[in-house]
Amino acid sequence: MATVKRTVSTKCSTAGRVLATECGRKAAPKKATAKPAAKTAAKPVKKTVVKKAAAPAKPRISPGAKVGPVGITIHWAEGDNSKYDRFPKTYKTYAAAQKALIPIFNENQADGGGGYNKTKFSIKFKDGSKYEGRLDINQGEDNPVKYKNLFEKHILEHINYYIKNPYPGMTEKEKKEYASWATKYKLRD
């Protein structure tokens, strides 16, 4: 944990309980009389106060709630980038990121609709987890006009593929981690 140093100037006097305590002396006991204590001349004193900097707050995630995204970043896309957002660009919602895919799709259609425009993206979640993937924007499976949330579709298809077709050496723990993505993370707005 980092510490922050700062120098403060206080005026020490025997009159005030608070000021006396700040100056390192014991405060005088409170008197029952109504007469105010005699004030003495105050003299400035410099002292260094060391405070511990607060640790960054961890996001609170209530039990049973899905972990939402901090941001969805589109890193790059094939094609004429002058026709759509300058990438890399991070969006706060799935809907905003989905909207950024439409011009990429439209450009693919203008070229006759054959092939696809590769588009790399990543999603950072509030618990620090990150998902990276690539969409092949086209008329078929990765069509942002046909599917409302292409990111959710992509992630769920990816998870299901690896659960059904584990890669060589994939452990049961890894299979469970893949399966937990669908229930642990918020994949739509």
C-alpha positions in Angstrom: 0.0 0.0 0.0 1.4 3.4 -1.0 1.8 6.2 1.5 1.2 9.9 1.0 3.3 12.4 2.9 2.3 16.0 3.4 3.4 18.7 5.7 0.8 20.7 7.6 1.2 23.8 9.7 -0.7 23.9 13.0 -0.9 26.5 15.7 -0.3 24.9 19.1 -1.8 26.5 22.2 -2.8 25.2 25.6 -6.4 26.5 25.0 -8.0 24.1 22.7 -8.5 20.3 23.2 -8.2 19.5 19.5 -5.2 21.7 18.9 -3.4 20.4 21.9 -3.9 16.8 20.8 -2.7 17.6 17.3 0.5 19.1 18.8 1.3 15.8 20.5 0.4 17.0 24.0 -2.3 15.6 26.2 -5.4 17.6 26.1 -6.3 19.4 29.3 -9.3 17.8 31.1 -12.6 19.6 30.5 -13.4 22.0 33.3 -16.9 22.3 34.8 -16.6 26.1 35.1 -18.2 28.4 32.7 -15.0 30.5 32.5 -13.0 30.1 29.2 -9.5 29.0 29.6 -6.8 31.6 29.3 -5.3 31.7 25.8 -1.6 31.8 25.4 0.2 33.1 22.4 0.1 30.5 19.6 3.3 29.5 17.9 3.3 27.9 14.5 4.7 24.3 14.4 5.4 22.3 11.3 4.9 18.6 11.4 4.7 15.8 8.8 1.6 13.7 8.6 1.8 10.4 7.0 -1.4 8.9 5.6 -1.8 5.6 3.9 -3.3 5.9 0.5 -6.6 4.0 0.1 -6.4 0.8 -1.9 -8.4 0.8 -5.1 -11.9 -0.4 -4.4 -12.8 -3.8 -5.8 -16.0 -3.9 -7.7 -18.8 -5.4 -5.6 -20.5 -8.3 -7.2 -23.5 -9.7 -5.4 -23.8 -13.5 -5.0 -25.7 -15.0 -7.9 -25.3 -11.9 -10.1 -23.6 -12.2 -13.4 -20.3 -10.3 -13.8 -20.8 -7.5 -16.4 -18.3 -6.0 -18.8 -16.2 -3.0 -18.2 -15.8 -2.5 -21.9 -15.9 -4.2 -25.3 -12.9 -3.2 -27.5 -12.8 -3.7 -31.2 -9.1 -3.8 -32.0 -9.1 -3.8 -35.8 -11.2 -4.8 -38.8 -10.3 -5.6 -42.3 -11.6 -3.4 -45.0 -11.7 0.4 -45.5 -11.5 1.8 -42.0 -12.3 5.3 -43.2 -16.0 4.1 -43.6 -16.4 3.3 -39.9 -15.0 4.0 -36.4 -11.3 4.3 -36.0 -10.1 1.2 -34.2 -9.0 0.3 -31.6 -12.1 1.7 -29.8 -13.8 0.6 -26.6 -17.5 0.6 -26.1 -19.4 0.5 -22.8 -22.3 -1.6 -23.9 -22.7 -4.6 -26.2 -25.3 -2.6 -28.2 -22.8 0.1 -29.0 -20.1 -2.4 -30.0 -22.7 -4.3 -32.1 -23.6 -1.0 -33.8 -20.0 -0.4 -34.7 -20.0 -3.8 -36.6 -22.8 -2.7 -39.0 -20.6 -0.5 -41.3 -18.1 -3.4 -41.5 -20.9 -5.7 -42.6 -22.2 -3.0 -45.1 -18.8 -2.7 -46.7 -18.6 -6.5 -47.1 -22.0 -6.4 -48.8 -20.9 -3.6 -51.1 -18.1 -5.7 -52.3 -20.5 -8.4 -53.5 -21.0 -10.1 -50.1 -18.4 -12.8 -50.8 -15.8 -13.6 -48.2 -15.7 -11.9 -44.8 -14.0 -9.1 -42.9 -12.0 -10.4 -40.0 -12.6 -8.3 -36.8 -10.7 -8.8 -33.6 -12.4 -7.9 -30.3 -11.9 -8.3 -26.5 -14.2 -8.0 -23.6 -12.9 -7.0 -20.2 -15.1 -7.9 -17.2 -15.5 -6.3 -13.8 -13.7 -9.2 -12.0 -10.6 -8.7 -14.2 -11.3 -11.6 -16.6 -10.9 -11.0 -20.3 -12.3 -12.7 -23.4 -10.6 -12.3 -26.8 -12.1 -13.4 -30.0 -12.3 -12.8 -33.8 -15.5 -12.4 -35.8 -15.7 -13.0 -39.5 -18.2 -10.4 -40.5 -20.3 -11.8 -43.4 -23.8 -12.6 -44.6 -23.8 -15.9 -42.8 -22.9 -16.8 -39.2 -21.2 -13.6 -38.1 -23.9 -11.2 -39.4 -24.5 -8.2 -37.1 -27.8 -7.4 -38.9 -29.2 -11.0 -38.5 -28.1 -11.5 -34.9 -28.9 -8.9 -32.1 -25.8 -9.7 -30.0 -23.0 -11.2 -32.1 -20.6 -11.2 -29.1 -22.9 -13.4 -27.0 -23.5 -15.7 -29.9 -19.7 -16.0 -30.6 -18.8 -16.7 -27.0 -21.5 -19.3 -26.4 -20.6 -21.1 -29.7 -16.9 -21.1 -28.7 -17.7 -22.4 -25.2 -20.0 -25.2 -26.5 -17.5 -26.2 -29.1 -14.7 -26.7 -26.6 -16.9 -28.5 -24.1 -18.0 -31.0 -26.8 -14.6 -31.1 -28.6 -12.0 -30.7 -25.9 -8.5 -30.0 -27.2 -5.8 -32.6 -26.4 -4.8 -32.4 -22.7 -7.9 -30.3 -21.7 -8.6 -31.1 -18.0 -12.0 -31.5 -16.4 -11.3 -28.3 -14.4 -10.8 -26.4 -17.7 -14.1 -27.8 -19.1 -15.9 -26.6 -16.0 -14.3 -23.2 -16.4 -15.5 -23.0 -20.0 -19.0 -24.1 -18.9 -19.1 -21.5 -16.1 -18.8 -18.6 -18.6 -22.4 -18.9 -19.7 -23.6 -18.6 -16.1 -20.9 -16.4 -14.6 -20.7 -13.5 -17.1 -23.2 -11.1 -18.4 -23.1 -11.5 -22.2 -25.9 -9.1 -23.2 -27.1 -5.6 -22.2 
